[in-house]
Amino acid sequence: MKSSNEDNVRDQVRKGLSQLYEYLYLQNKPKATLVLVLEKPINATNKWMIDYLENDRDVLLVWDGSDKLYSTSETKAKLEFLKTIAVH
């Protein structure tokens, strides 16, 4: 999970993505499902990152908001065991 706001979301996504790849390597789990959780939703300026993460990098994206977890419908379908995820 990475803290985020409108000013730092791009940097935090970069840090989170590199951490996920590092953990994948260090734990020797090449088939693990990668999930990046952000504190806030990605802002309009950086919406392209959702497609980049989910479709290009195959990283699921979840964000927090008002004591609920949010995601795209694609991520929710892949994380169906998390019934509390709302589609944004």
Summary of the structure (lengths in Angstrom):
residues: 88
radius of gyration: 12.5
end to end distance: 18.4
largest distance: 35.3
contacts: 234
relative contact order: 0.17
helix: 41%
strand: 23%
